[in-house]
Amino acid sequence: MAFDPEELVTLTNHGSMRLRSAVARAMTLPLGERKKATIVRNGKPATLRYERIKDLAAEWAKNLVPSA
C-alpha cells in the first residue's frame, strides 16, 4: 500500500504534520515512546502503529539512497 508522504496526519501527543515528518519524528522518540507511537490519518488504515511506522521509515530510507 502506497502512502502519500505529504498527507496531513496527527502524530499522537505531537500534533499535526505531514506524514513524512510524523514518521521521522516517531522514529527519533525514545524507545519506550516510539513503541507507543500512533499516527492518525483520514485514509485507510486510519491509524498507523509502530510496526507500520517503522516499515515506512525503512521503505522511504531506501528511496533516499542513490543507486549506483
FENNORRA-V243199 format. One line per field, one symbol per residue. burial: b if it has 9 or more other C-alpha atoms within 8 Angstrom, else e. A space follows every 10 residues. Layout:
# FENNORRA-V243199
burial: ???
This chain:
# FENNORRA-V243199
burial: eeeeeeebbb bbeeeebbbe ebbbebbebe eeebeebbbb beeeeebbbb eebbebbeee eeeeeeee
